[in-house]
Amino acid sequence: MNAGMGFKLSHWQSLVLFAVLISIAFGFLSRRRPIDRVKYIVWSLFLFLLIGVGIGWAMYPFSH
Amino acid sequence: MADETAAAAPPHDSRREAIAFFIGVAGWLVPGLGHALLKMWGRAVMCFVTVGLLVILGAGMRGNVFSSSGNDAFDTLGFLADLGTGTFYLAARSLEINGADVSHAGGDYGTRFLATAGVLNLLAALHAYEAARGRKA
């Protein structure tokens, strides 16, 4: 693989990918039992997306 | 008095510290290796896969892989963050044969992906170090 194959991702795709990967990593590192991990991952992912979209909308007026 | 206390410390404590340090460094050099040495297989695989994916995506999106010859403090911070991926830093440099392109949003995201991979790996290595010391798991 090389950069010539470069990934073309939209803002939303990048945000979701980032949120999923980091949520999984945090869930595995901070929780031991599988059910606790799943809960943590889902909650963390939800907050990542909510805050990301929230900040996006908060910046919207400045782009016009 | 302090010297006497240190001298009286059980020898296996210093040995345990040395092993924990080795595990921490191993976890930094190869993402997941620290946890693998502690037989924490789930966490080991997770570290390797997530850090690896972040590096591949970051380099594929033509993010900036900072070098040691930075022009300012932010470049140096970026280099330290990227260096956190251990040997994957070399992989990121070799993947980006066309160099960085941060003139579009994808490249900017790529830069963040690479930096996050490094910081995440440092966090995982620190976790493995602490687990090896018996502080948490």
N, CA and C atoms of all chains as a GROMACS GRO file, in nm:
protein
  603
    1MET      N    1   0.084  -0.120   0.000
    1MET     CA    2   0.000   0.000   0.000
    1MET      C    3   0.087   0.124   0.000
    2ASN      N    4   0.046   0.223  -0.070
    2ASN     CA    5   0.118   0.349  -0.064
    2ASN      C    6   0.020   0.465  -0.072
    3ALA      N    7   0.076   0.586  -0.059
    3ALA     CA    8  -0.010   0.703  -0.053
    3ALA      C    9  -0.079   0.728  -0.187
    4GLY      N   10  -0.028   0.666  -0.292
    4GLY     CA   11  -0.093   0.682  -0.421
    4GLY      C   12  -0.233   0.626  -0.421
    5MET      N   13  -0.258   0.531  -0.329
    5MET     CA   14  -0.391   0.473  -0.315
    5MET      C   15  -0.477   0.558  -0.221
    6GLY      N   16  -0.427   0.674  -0.183
    6GLY     CA   17  -0.484   0.759  -0.077
    6GLY      C   18  -0.634   0.744  -0.052
    7PHE      N   19  -0.670   0.743   0.074
    7PHE     CA   20  -0.810   0.733   0.113
    7PHE      C   21  -0.878   0.868   0.095
    8LYS      N   22  -0.994   0.865   0.034
    8LYS     CA   23  -1.073   0.987   0.021
    8LYS      C   24  -1.195   0.973   0.110
    9LEU      N   25  -1.188   1.035   0.224
    9LEU     CA   26  -1.298   1.026   0.319
    9LEU      C   27  -1.358   1.164   0.342
   10SER      N   28  -1.489   1.165   0.363
   10SER     CA   29  -1.556   1.292   0.394
   10SER      C   30  -1.531   1.325   0.541
   11HIS      N   31  -1.574   1.444   0.582
   11HIS     CA   32  -1.562   1.484   0.722
   11HIS      C   33  -1.634   1.385   0.812
   12TRP      N   34  -1.756   1.350   0.772
   12TRP     CA   35  -1.839   1.261   0.853
   12TRP      C   36  -1.777   1.122   0.863
   13GLN      N   37  -1.730   1.070   0.751
   13GLN     CA   38  -1.667   0.937   0.753
   13GLN      C   39  -1.542   0.938   0.841
   14SER      N   40  -1.463   1.043   0.831
   14SER     CA   41  -1.342   1.053   0.913
   14SER      C   42  -1.378   1.060   1.060
   15LEU      N   43  -1.479   1.139   1.092
   15LEU     CA   44  -1.522   1.154   1.231
   15LEU      C   45  -1.570   1.021   1.288
   16VAL      N   46  -1.653   0.951   1.211
   16VAL     CA   47  -1.707   0.823   1.259
   16VAL      C   48  -1.596   0.719   1.276
   17LEU      N   49  -1.507   0.713   1.178
   17LEU     CA   50  -1.396   0.617   1.185
   17LEU      C   51  -1.308   0.644   1.307
   18PHE      N   52  -1.277   0.770   1.326
   18PHE     CA   53  -1.195   0.810   1.440
   18PHE      C   54  -1.265   0.773   1.571
   19ALA      N   55  -1.393   0.809   1.580
   19ALA     CA   56  -1.470   0.784   1.703
   19ALA      C   57  -1.479   0.634   1.733
   20VAL      N   58  -1.503   0.554   1.630
   20VAL     CA   59  -1.515   0.408   1.649
   20VAL      C   60  -1.384   0.350   1.702
   21LEU      N   61  -1.274   0.385   1.636
   21LEU     CA   62  -1.144   0.329   1.675
   21LEU      C   63  -1.105   0.370   1.816
   22ILE      N   64  -1.121   0.497   1.847
   22ILE     CA   65  -1.080   0.544   1.980
   22ILE      C   66  -1.172   0.489   2.089
   23SER      N   67  -1.301   0.480   2.058
   23SER     CA   68  -1.395   0.425   2.158
   23SER      C   69  -1.360   0.280   2.190
   24ILE      N   70  -1.330   0.203   2.086
   24ILE     CA   71  -1.293   0.062   2.108
   24ILE      C   72  -1.166   0.054   2.193
   25ALA      N   73  -1.068   0.136   2.159
   25ALA     CA   74  -0.942   0.133   2.234
   25ALA      C   75  -0.964   0.171   2.381
   26PHE      N   76  -1.039   0.277   2.404
   26PHE     CA   77  -1.066   0.320   2.541
   26PHE      C   78  -1.144   0.213   2.617
   27GLY      N   79  -1.242   0.153   2.549
   27GLY     CA   80  -1.324   0.050   2.613
   27GLY      C   81  -1.240  -0.068   2.658
   28PHE      N   82  -1.150  -0.113   2.573
   28PHE     CA   83  -1.066  -0.228   2.606
   28PHE      C   84  -0.965  -0.194   2.715
   29LEU      N   85  -0.914  -0.071   2.712
   29LEU     CA   86  -0.811  -0.036   2.810
   29LEU      C   87  -0.869  -0.009   2.948
   30SER      N   88  -0.989   0.048   2.951
   30SER     CA   89  -1.040   0.092   3.080
   30SER      C   90  -1.138  -0.003   3.147
   31ARG      N   91  -1.187  -0.101   3.075
   31ARG     CA   92  -1.283  -0.194   3.134
   31ARG      C   93  -1.235  -0.337   3.113
   32ARG      N   94  -1.276  -0.424   3.208
   32ARG     CA   95  -1.227  -0.561   3.205
   32ARG      C   96  -1.332  -0.659   3.153
   33ARG      N   97  -1.454  -0.647   3.207
   33ARG     CA   98  -1.559  -0.742   3.167
   33ARG      C   99  -1.615  -0.702   3.031
   34PRO      N  100  -1.644  -0.802   2.946
   34PRO     CA  101  -1.694  -0.773   2.810
   34PRO      C  102  -1.817  -0.683   2.808
   35ILE      N  103  -1.912  -0.708   2.897
   35ILE     CA  104  -2.035  -0.628   2.896
   35ILE      C  105  -2.006  -0.483   2.932
   36ASP      N  106  -1.913  -0.464   3.026
   36ASP     CA  107  -1.874  -0.327   3.064
   36ASP      C  108  -1.802  -0.258   2.947
   37ARG      N  109  -1.725  -0.336   2.875
   37ARG     CA  110  -1.654  -0.279   2.758
   37ARG      C  111  -1.753  -0.232   2.653
   38VAL      N  112  -1.852  -0.317   2.625
   38VAL     CA  113  -1.951  -0.283   2.522
   38VAL      C  114  -2.026  -0.156   2.562
   39LYS      N  115  -2.067  -0.150   2.689
   39LYS     CA  116  -2.139  -0.031   2.737
   39LYS      C  117  -2.052   0.093   2.722
   40TYR      N  118  -1.927   0.080   2.762
   40TYR     CA  119  -1.835   0.195   2.756
   40TYR      C  120  -1.813   0.238   2.611
   41ILE      N  121  -1.795   0.140   2.522
   41ILE     CA  122  -1.770   0.172   2.381
   41ILE      C  123  -1.890   0.243   2.320
   42VAL      N  124  -2.009   0.192   2.345
   42VAL     CA  125  -2.131   0.253   2.288
   42VAL      C  126  -2.150   0.395   2.342
   43TRP      N  127  -2.134   0.411   2.471
   43TRP     CA  128  -2.152   0.542   2.534
   43TRP      C  129  -2.047   0.642   2.485
   44SER      N  130  -1.923   0.596   2.479
   44SER     CA  131  -1.813   0.682   2.433
   44SER      C  132  -1.833   0.722   2.286
   45LEU      N  133  -1.874   0.626   2.205
   45LEU     CA  134  -1.898   0.654   2.063
   45LEU      C  135  -2.010   0.757   2.047
   46PHE      N  136  -2.117   0.738   2.124
   46PHE     CA  137  -2.229   0.832   2.118
   46PHE      C  138  -2.184   0.973   2.154
   47LEU      N  139  -2.106   0.985   2.261
   47LEU     CA  140  -2.059   1.118   2.304
   47LEU      C  141  -1.964   1.180   2.203
   48PHE      N  142  -1.876   1.097   2.145
   48PHE     CA  143  -1.784   1.147   2.041
   48PHE      C  144  -1.863   1.211   1.927
   49LEU      N  145  -1.964   1.135   1.880
   49LEU     CA  146  -2.042   1.183   1.766
   49LEU      C  147  -2.125   1.305   1.803
   50LEU      N  148  -2.187   1.300   1.921
   50LEU     CA  149  -2.271   1.411   1.965
   50LEU      C  150  -2.188   1.540   1.977
   51ILE      N  151  -2.075   1.530   2.044
   51ILE     CA  152  -1.991   1.649   2.065
   51ILE      C  153  -1.930   1.696   1.933
   52GLY      N  154  -1.889   1.598   1.849
   52GLY     CA  155  -1.832   1.636   1.718
   52GLY      C  156  -1.931   1.712   1.632
   53VAL      N  157  -2.053   1.658   1.624
   53VAL     CA  158  -2.158   1.726   1.544
   53VAL      C  159  -2.195   1.859   1.610
   54GLY      N  160  -2.200   1.859   1.743
   54GLY     CA  161  -2.232   1.982   1.816
   54GLY      C  162  -2.131   2.093   1.788
   55ILE      N  163  -2.004   2.058   1.793
   55ILE     CA  164  -1.900   2.158   1.765
   55ILE      C  165  -1.909   2.204   1.620
   56GLY      N  166  -1.941   2.109   1.531
   56GLY     CA  167  -1.957   2.145   1.389
   56GLY      C  168  -2.066   2.249   1.368
   57TRP      N  169  -2.180   2.226   1.435
   57TRP     CA  170  -2.290   2.323   1.423
   57TRP      C  171  -2.255   2.455   1.491
   58ALA      N  172  -2.182   2.448   1.601
   58ALA     CA  173  -2.144   2.571   1.671
   58ALA      C  174  -2.054   2.658   1.583
   59MET      N  175  -1.976   2.594   1.497
   59MET     CA  176  -1.885   2.670   1.409
   59MET      C  177  -1.954   2.715   1.280
   60TYR      N  178  -2.073   2.660   1.256
   60TYR     CA  179  -2.141   2.689   1.128
   60TYR      C  180  -2.159   2.839   1.100
   61PRO      N  181  -2.204   2.920   1.198
   61PRO     CA  182  -2.224   3.064   1.169
   61PRO      C  183  -2.096   3.133   1.123
   62PHE      N  184  -1.980   3.086   1.169
   62PHE     CA  185  -1.855   3.154   1.134
   62PHE      C  186  -1.811   3.126   0.990
   63SER      N  187  -1.874   3.026   0.928
   63SER     CA  188  -1.835   2.993   0.791
   63SER      C  189  -1.918   3.070   0.689
   64HIS      N  190  -2.009   3.157   0.738
   64HIS     CA  191  -2.094   3.233   0.646
   64HIS      C  192  -2.080   3.383   0.670
   65MET      N  193   1.862   0.753   5.676
   65MET     CA  194   1.742   0.674   5.706
   65MET      C  195   1.675   0.627   5.578
   66ALA      N  196   1.668   0.722   5.485
   66ALA     CA  197   1.606   0.687   5.357
   66ALA      C  198   1.686   0.580   5.285
   67ASP      N  199   1.819   0.590   5.298
   67ASP     CA  200   1.906   0.491   5.233
   67ASP      C  201   1.885   0.354   5.294
   68GLU      N  202   1.867   0.352   5.428
   68GLU     CA  203   1.846   0.224   5.495
   68GLU      C  204   1.715   0.161   5.448
   69THR      N  205   1.614   0.246   5.431
   69THR     CA  206   1.483   0.196   5.385
   69THR      C  207   1.496   0.136   5.246
   70ALA      N  208   1.570   0.209   5.160
   70ALA     CA  209   1.588   0.161   5.024
   70ALA      C  210   1.665   0.030   5.022
   71ALA      N  211   1.768   0.024   5.110
   71ALA     CA  212   1.850  -0.097   5.113
   71ALA      C  213   1.769  -0.216   5.164
   72ALA      N  214   1.670  -0.185   5.252
   72ALA     CA  215   1.593  -0.294   5.310
   72ALA      C  216   1.483  -0.343   5.218
   73ALA      N  217   1.459  -0.273   5.107
   73ALA     CA  218   1.353  -0.312   5.015
   73ALA      C  219   1.381  -0.450   4.957
   74PRO      N  220   1.279  -0.532   4.946
   74PRO     CA  221   1.299  -0.667   4.890
   74PRO      C  222   1.358  -0.659   4.750
   75PRO      N  223   1.453  -0.749   4.719
   75PRO     CA  224   1.518  -0.744   4.588
   75PRO      C  225   1.422  -0.769   4.473
   76HIS      N  226   1.313  -0.845   4.499
   76HIS     CA  227   1.223  -0.876   4.388
   76HIS      C  228   1.145  -0.753   4.341
   77ASP      N  229   1.138  -0.648   4.428
   77ASP     CA  230   1.068  -0.526   4.388
   77ASP      C  231   1.142  -0.456   4.275
   78SER      N  232   1.275  -0.445   4.289
   78SER     CA  233   1.353  -0.379   4.184
   78SER      C  234   1.350  -0.463   4.056
   79ARG      N  235   1.348  -0.594   4.074
   79ARG     CA  236   1.340  -0.682   3.957
   79ARG      C  237   1.205  -0.664   3.886
   80ARG      N  238   1.102  -0.653   3.968
   80ARG     CA  239   0.967  -0.634   3.912
   80ARG      C  240   0.958  -0.500   3.839
   81GLU      N  241   1.021  -0.397   3.898
   81GLU     CA  242   1.023  -0.266   3.834
   81GLU      C  243   1.094  -0.273   3.699
   82ALA      N  244   1.205  -0.346   3.696
   82ALA     CA  245   1.282  -0.359   3.572
   82ALA      C  246   1.200  -0.431   3.465
   83ILE      N  247   1.130  -0.536   3.506
   83ILE     CA  248   1.047  -0.611   3.412
   83ILE      C  249   0.933  -0.522   3.361
   84ALA      N  250   0.874  -0.446   3.455
   84ALA     CA  251   0.763  -0.356   3.416
   84ALA      C  252   0.812  -0.252   3.317
   85PHE      N  253   0.931  -0.200   3.342
   85PHE     CA  254   0.988  -0.100   3.252
   85PHE      C  255   1.012  -0.161   3.113
   86PHE      N  256   1.065  -0.282   3.112
   86PHE     CA  257   1.088  -0.352   2.986
   86PHE      C  258   0.957  -0.373   2.911
   87ILE      N  259   0.854  -0.411   2.984
   87ILE     CA  260   0.722  -0.432   2.923
   87ILE      C  261   0.666  -0.302   2.867
   88GLY      N  262   0.686  -0.193   2.940
   88GLY     CA  263   0.641  -0.062   2.893
   88GLY      C  264   0.711  -0.021   2.764
   89VAL      N  265   0.842  -0.042   2.761
   89VAL     CA  266   0.919  -0.006   2.641
   89VAL      C  267   0.879  -0.095   2.524
   90ALA      N  268   0.860  -0.225   2.552
   90ALA     CA  269   0.818  -0.318   2.446
   90ALA      C  270   0.682  -0.276   2.390
   91GLY      N  271   0.592  -0.234   2.480
   91GLY     CA  272   0.459  -0.189   2.436
   91GLY      C  273   0.466  -0.063   2.352
   92TRP      N  274   0.564   0.021   2.382
   92TRP     CA  275   0.581   0.142   2.301
   92TRP      C  276   0.639   0.107   2.163
   93LEU      N  277   0.741   0.022   2.161
   93LEU     CA  278   0.806  -0.011   2.034
   93LEU      C  279   0.713  -0.085   1.939
   94VAL      N  280   0.644  -0.185   1.990
   94VAL     CA  281   0.548  -0.260   1.907
   94VAL      C  282   0.411  -0.254   1.975
   95PRO      N  283   0.318  -0.179   1.920
   95PRO     CA  284   0.186  -0.166   1.984
   95PRO      C  285   0.126  -0.302   2.018
   96GLY      N  286   0.089  -0.318   2.144
   96GLY     CA  287   0.026  -0.442   2.188
   96GLY      C  288   0.122  -0.543   2.248
   97LEU      N  289   0.252  -0.527   2.223
   97LEU     CA  290   0.348  -0.626   2.272
   97LEU      C  291   0.354  -0.628   2.424
   98GLY      N  292   0.342  -0.510   2.485
   98GLY     CA  293   0.344  -0.503   2.632
   98GLY      C  294   0.233  -0.587   2.693
   99HIS      N  295   0.113  -0.572   2.640
   99HIS     CA  296   0.001  -0.650   2.692
   99HIS      C  297   0.015  -0.798   2.655
  100ALA      N  298   0.072  -0.825   2.538
  100ALA     CA  299   0.090  -0.965   2.498
  100ALA      C  300   0.186  -1.036   2.594
  101LEU      N  301   0.291  -0.964   2.639
  101LEU     CA  302   0.385  -1.023   2.734
  101LEU      C  303   0.318  -1.052   2.869
  102LEU      N  304   0.211  -0.976   2.897
  102LEU     CA  305   0.137  -0.999   3.021
  102LEU      C  306   0.020  -1.096   3.000
  103LYS      N  307   0.014  -1.151   2.879
  103LYS     CA  308  -0.092  -1.246   2.841
  103LYS      C  309  -0.231  -1.183   2.845
  104MET      N  310  -0.237  -1.052   2.819
  104MET     CA  311  -0.366  -0.984   2.806
  104MET      C  312  -0.395  -0.977   2.656
  105TRP      N  313  -0.440  -1.088   2.603
  105TRP     CA  314  -0.448  -1.102   2.458
  105TRP      C  315  -0.546  -1.006   2.392
  106GLY      N  316  -0.662  -0.988   2.454
  106GLY     CA  317  -0.763  -0.898   2.396
  106GLY      C  318  -0.710  -0.757   2.380
  107ARG      N  319  -0.648  -0.709   2.487
  107ARG     CA  320  -0.594  -0.573   2.484
  107ARG      C  321  -0.476  -0.564   2.388
  108ALA      N  322  -0.397  -0.670   2.380
  108ALA     CA  323  -0.282  -0.670   2.290
  108ALA      C  324  -0.329  -0.658   2.144
  109VAL      N  325  -0.426  -0.740   2.108
  109VAL     CA  326  -0.478  -0.736   1.970
  109VAL      C  327  -0.542  -0.601   1.941
  110MET      N  328  -0.620  -0.552   2.039
  110MET     CA  329  -0.686  -0.422   2.021
  110MET      C  330  -0.584  -0.312   1.997
  111CYS      N  331  -0.477  -0.310   2.077
  111CYS     CA  332  -0.374  -0.205   2.061
  111CYS      C  333  -0.312  -0.213   1.922
  112PHE      N  334  -0.273  -0.333   1.884
  112PHE     CA  335  -0.206  -0.351   1.755
  112PHE      C  336  -0.297  -0.308   1.640
  113VAL      N  337  -0.422  -0.351   1.645
  113VAL     CA  338  -0.514  -0.323   1.535
  113VAL      C  339  -0.552  -0.175   1.529
  114THR      N  340  -0.588  -0.116   1.643
  114THR     CA  341  -0.632   0.024   1.640
  114THR      C  342  -0.517   0.118   1.604
  115VAL      N  343  -0.402   0.098   1.666
  115VAL     CA  344  -0.287   0.185   1.633
  115VAL      C  345  -0.247   0.163   1.487
  116GLY      N  346  -0.245   0.036   1.445
  116GLY     CA  347  -0.209   0.007   1.306
  116GLY      C  348  -0.306   0.070   1.207
  117LEU      N  349  -0.436   0.059   1.236
  117LEU     CA  350  -0.536   0.118   1.146
  117LEU      C  351  -0.524   0.270   1.141
  118LEU      N  352  -0.503   0.331   1.257
  118LEU     CA  353  -0.489   0.477   1.260
  118LEU      C  354  -0.368   0.521   1.179
  119VAL      N  355  -0.259   0.446   1.188
  119VAL     CA  356  -0.138   0.481   1.112
  119VAL      C  357  -0.162   0.463   0.962
  120ILE      N  358  -0.223   0.351   0.925
  120ILE     CA  359  -0.248   0.325   0.782
  120ILE      C  360  -0.343   0.429   0.724
  121LEU      N  361  -0.450   0.458   0.799
  121LEU     CA  362  -0.546   0.559   0.752
  121LEU      C  363  -0.481   0.697   0.745
  122GLY      N  364  -0.406   0.732   0.850
  122GLY     CA  365  -0.341   0.863   0.854
  122GLY      C  366  -0.244   0.882   0.740
  123ALA      N  367  -0.163   0.779   0.714
  123ALA     CA  368  -0.067   0.788   0.604
  123ALA      C  369  -0.139   0.785   0.470
  124GLY      N  370  -0.244   0.702   0.462
  124GLY     CA  371  -0.322   0.692   0.338
  124GLY      C  372  -0.394   0.821   0.304
  125MET      N  373  -0.431   0.898   0.408
  125MET     CA  374  -0.497   1.026   0.385
  125MET      C  375  -0.394   1.138   0.365
  126ARG      N  376  -0.269   1.098   0.359
  126ARG     CA  377  -0.157   1.190   0.337
  126ARG      C  378  -0.145   1.295   0.447
  127GLY      N  379  -0.158   1.244   0.569
  127GLY     CA  380  -0.135   1.330   0.684
  127GLY      C  381   0.013   1.361   0.700
  128ASN      N  382   0.042   1.458   0.782
  128ASN     CA  383   0.181   1.500   0.802
  128ASN      C  384   0.249   1.408   0.903
  129VAL      N  385   0.354   1.337   0.857
  129VAL     CA  386   0.436   1.259   0.949
  129VAL      C  387   0.555   1.348   0.986
  130PHE      N  388   0.553   1.402   1.107
  130PHE     CA  389   0.656   1.498   1.145
  130PHE      C  390   0.792   1.433   1.160
  131SER      N  391   0.895   1.509   1.126
  131SER     CA  392   1.031   1.459   1.144
  131SER      C  393   1.098   1.537   1.259
  132SER      N  394   1.218   1.495   1.293
  132SER     CA  395   1.288   1.558   1.407
  132SER      C  396   1.334   1.699   1.373
  133SER      N  397   1.338   1.731   1.245
  133SER     CA  398   1.386   1.864   1.204
  133SER      C  399   1.269   1.961   1.192
  134GLY      N  400   1.196   1.978   1.300
  134GLY     CA  401   1.080   2.066   1.299
  134GLY      C  402   1.121   2.212   1.305
  135ASN      N  403   1.032   2.298   1.254
  135ASN     CA  404   1.062   2.442   1.252
  135ASN      C  405   1.018   2.513   1.379
  136ASP      N  406   0.916   2.461   1.445
  136ASP     CA  407   0.866   2.527   1.565
  136ASP      C  408   0.822   2.423   1.669
  137ALA      N  409   0.769   2.475   1.779
  137ALA     CA  410   0.731   2.387   1.891
  137ALA      C  411   0.619   2.291   1.851
  138PHE      N  412   0.529   2.335   1.765
  138PHE     CA  413   0.418   2.248   1.724
  138PHE      C  414   0.469   2.130   1.642
  139ASP      N  415   0.569   2.156   1.557
  139ASP     CA  416   0.629   2.047   1.480
  139ASP      C  417   0.696   1.946   1.574
  140THR      N  418   0.763   2.000   1.676
  140THR     CA  419   0.831   1.912   1.772
  140THR      C  420   0.728   1.829   1.849
  141LEU      N  421   0.620   1.893   1.890
  141LEU     CA  422   0.513   1.820   1.960
  141LEU      C  423   0.453   1.712   1.870
  142GLY      N  424   0.432   1.749   1.743
  142GLY     CA  425   0.380   1.653   1.646
  142GLY      C  426   0.474   1.535   1.628
  143PHE      N  427   0.604   1.566   1.624
  143PHE     CA  428   0.703   1.459   1.610
  143PHE      C  429   0.698   1.365   1.730
  144LEU      N  430   0.690   1.423   1.851
  144LEU     CA  431   0.685   1.340   1.972
  144LEU      C  432   0.559   1.253   1.972
  145ALA      N  433   0.447   1.312   1.928
  145ALA     CA  434   0.322   1.234   1.922
  145ALA      C  435   0.335   1.121   1.820
  146ASP      N  436   0.389   1.153   1.703
  146ASP     CA  437   0.406   1.050   1.599
  146ASP      C  438   0.502   0.940   1.644
  147LEU      N  439   0.605   0.983   1.717
  147LEU     CA  440   0.706   0.887   1.766
  147LEU      C  441   0.645   0.789   1.865
  148GLY      N  442   0.532   0.827   1.924
  148GLY     CA  443   0.464   0.740   2.019
  148GLY      C  444   0.420   0.609   1.958
  149THR      N  445   0.411   0.602   1.826
  149THR     CA  446   0.369   0.477   1.762
  149THR      C  447   0.483   0.374   1.755
  150GLY      N  448   0.602   0.413   1.803
  150GLY     CA  449   0.715   0.319   1.804
  150GLY      C  450   0.761   0.286   1.664
  151THR      N  451   0.770   0.157   1.636
  151THR     CA  452   0.818   0.114   1.505
  151THR      C  453   0.720   0.148   1.393
  152PHE      N  454   0.594   0.170   1.431
  152PHE     CA  455   0.495   0.207   1.330
  152PHE      C  456   0.524   0.345   1.271
  153TYR      N  457   0.605   0.424   1.341
  153TYR     CA  458   0.644   0.554   1.288
  153TYR      C  459   0.721   0.535   1.156
  154LEU      N  460   0.810   0.435   1.158
  154LEU     CA  461   0.887   0.406   1.037
  154LEU      C  462   0.795   0.356   0.927
  155ALA      N  463   0.694   0.277   0.966
  155ALA     CA  464   0.597   0.227   0.867
  155ALA      C  465   0.522   0.345   0.805
  156ALA      N  466   0.482   0.441   0.890
  156ALA     CA  467   0.408   0.558   0.838
  156ALA      C  468   0.494   0.635   0.739
  157ARG      N  469   0.621   0.650   0.770
  157ARG     CA  470   0.710   0.724   0.679
  157ARG      C  471   0.727   0.650   0.547
  158SER      N  472   0.736   0.518   0.556
  158SER     CA  473   0.755   0.441   0.432
  158SER      C  474   0.626   0.433   0.350
  159LEU      N  475   0.510   0.442   0.418
  159LEU     CA  476   0.382   0.438   0.345
  159LEU      C  477   0.360   0.567   0.267
  160GLU      N  478   0.410   0.677   0.321
  160GLU     CA  479   0.385   0.807   0.258
  160GLU      C  480   0.494   0.840   0.157
  161ILE      N  481   0.495   0.767   0.049
  161ILE     CA  482   0.602   0.789  -0.048
  161ILE      C  483   0.584   0.919  -0.125
  162ASN      N  484   0.460   0.970  -0.132
  162ASN     CA  485   0.436   1.095  -0.203
  162ASN      C  486   0.438   1.217  -0.112
  163GLY      N  487   0.466   1.195   0.015
  163GLY     CA  488   0.471   1.305   0.110
  163GLY      C  489   0.333   1.348   0.156
  164ALA      N  490   0.332   1.441   0.251
  164ALA     CA  491   0.206   1.487   0.308
  164ALA      C  492   0.138   1.586   0.215
  165ASP      N  493   0.005   1.592   0.228
  165ASP     CA  494  -0.073   1.691   0.153
  165ASP      C  495  -0.185   1.740   0.245
  166VAL      N  496  -0.157   1.849   0.314
  166VAL     CA  497  -0.257   1.901   0.409
  166VAL      C  498  -0.333   2.020   0.350
  167SER      N  499  -0.331   2.028   0.217
  167SER     CA  500  -0.405   2.136   0.152
  167SER      C  501  -0.555   2.107   0.146
  168HIS      N  502  -0.592   1.984   0.180
  168HIS     CA  503  -0.735   1.947   0.184
  168HIS      C  504  -0.764   1.886   0.321
  169ALA      N  505  -0.893   1.875   0.351
  169ALA     CA  506  -0.933   1.829   0.485
  169ALA      C  507  -0.883   1.689   0.516
  170GLY      N  508  -0.877   1.603   0.414
  170GLY     CA  509  -0.833   1.465   0.435
  170GLY      C  510  -0.693   1.458   0.493
  171GLY      N  511  -0.604   1.540   0.441
  171GLY     CA  512  -0.467   1.543   0.490
  171GLY      C  513  -0.459   1.590   0.634
  172ASP      N  514  -0.543   1.687   0.666
  172ASP     CA  515  -0.547   1.739   0.803
  172ASP      C  516  -0.597   1.631   0.898
  173TYR      N  517  -0.701   1.560   0.855
  173TYR     CA  518  -0.751   1.449   0.936
  173TYR      C  519  -0.642   1.343   0.953
  174GLY      N  520  -0.571   1.317   0.846
  174GLY     CA  521  -0.464   1.218   0.850
  174GLY      C  522  -0.358   1.253   0.954
  175THR      N  523  -0.324   1.382   0.960
  175THR     CA  524  -0.226   1.428   1.059
  175THR      C  525  -0.275   1.397   1.200
  176ARG      N  526  -0.404   1.423   1.224
  176ARG     CA  527  -0.462   1.396   1.358
  176ARG      C  528  -0.466   1.246   1.385
  177PHE      N  529  -0.497   1.167   1.283
  177PHE     CA  530  -0.501   1.021   1.301
  177PHE      C  531  -0.364   0.969   1.345
  178LEU      N  532  -0.259   1.019   1.279
  178LEU     CA  533  -0.124   0.974   1.310
  178LEU      C  534  -0.085   1.015   1.452
  179ALA      N  535  -0.114   1.140   1.489
  179ALA     CA  536  -0.079   1.187   1.623
  179ALA      C  537  -0.157   1.110   1.729
  180THR      N  538  -0.285   1.084   1.700
  180THR     CA  539  -0.368   1.009   1.795
  180THR      C  540  -0.316   0.866   1.812
  181ALA      N  541  -0.272   0.806   1.702
  181ALA     CA  542  -0.216   0.670   1.710
  181ALA      C  543  -0.099   0.668   1.807
  182GLY      N  544  -0.014   0.770   1.798
  182GLY     CA  545   0.104   0.776   1.886
  182GLY      C  546   0.066   0.795   2.031
  183VAL      N  547  -0.024   0.888   2.058
  183VAL     CA  548  -0.064   0.914   2.197
  183VAL      C  549  -0.139   0.794   2.255
  184LEU      N  550  -0.222   0.732   2.172
  184LEU     CA  551  -0.296   0.613   2.216
  184LEU      C  552  -0.199   0.500   2.251
  185ASN      N  553  -0.096   0.484   2.169
  185ASN     CA  554   0.001   0.377   2.196
  185ASN      C  555   0.079   0.406   2.324
  186LEU      N  556   0.112   0.533   2.347
  186LEU     CA  557   0.180   0.568   2.472
  186LEU      C  558   0.091   0.538   2.592
  187LEU      N  559  -0.038   0.567   2.578
  187LEU     CA  560  -0.133   0.537   2.686
  187LEU      C  561  -0.139   0.387   2.711
  188ALA      N  562  -0.143   0.309   2.603
  188ALA     CA  563  -0.148   0.163   2.617
  188ALA      C  564  -0.019   0.110   2.680
  189ALA      N  565   0.095   0.166   2.640
  189ALA     CA  566   0.223   0.122   2.697
  189ALA      C  567   0.229   0.154   2.846
  190LEU      N  568   0.178   0.270   2.883
  190LEU     CA  569   0.174   0.309   3.024
  190LEU      C  570   0.081   0.217   3.101
  191HIS      N  571  -0.030   0.179   3.039
  191HIS     CA  572  -0.124   0.085   3.102
  191HIS      C  573  -0.057  -0.049   3.126
  192ALA      N  574   0.018  -0.097   3.026
  192ALA     CA  575   0.088  -0.225   3.039
  192ALA      C  576   0.194  -0.216   3.150
  193TYR      N  577   0.263  -0.102   3.156
  193TYR     CA  578   0.365  -0.081   3.260
  193TYR      C  579   0.302  -0.087   3.399
  194GLU      N  580   0.190  -0.017   3.414
  194GLU     CA  581   0.122  -0.016   3.544
  194GLU      C  582   0.068  -0.154   3.579
  195ALA      N  583   0.016  -0.224   3.480
  195ALA     CA  584  -0.035  -0.360   3.504
  195ALA      C  585   0.078  -0.453   3.546
  196ALA      N  586   0.196  -0.435   3.484
  196ALA     CA  587   0.311  -0.519   3.519
  196ALA      C  588   0.359  -0.491   3.661
  197ARG      N  589   0.339  -0.368   3.706
  197ARG     CA  590   0.376  -0.334   3.843
  197ARG      C  591   0.272  -0.381   3.944
  198GLY      N  592   0.159  -0.428   3.891
  198GLY     CA  593   0.054  -0.478   3.978
  198GLY      C  594  -0.040  -0.372   4.030
  199ARG      N  595  -0.032  -0.254   3.972
  199ARG     CA  596  -0.117  -0.144   4.022
  199ARG      C  597  -0.260  -0.153   3.970
  200LYS      N  598  -0.275  -0.196   3.845
  200LYS     CA  599  -0.409  -0.211   3.791
  200LYS      C  600  -0.404  -0.306   3.672
  201ALA      N  601  -0.520  -0.356   3.637
  201ALA     CA  602  -0.527  -0.442   3.519
  201ALA      C  603  -0.663  -0.425   3.460
   0.00000   0.00000   0.00000
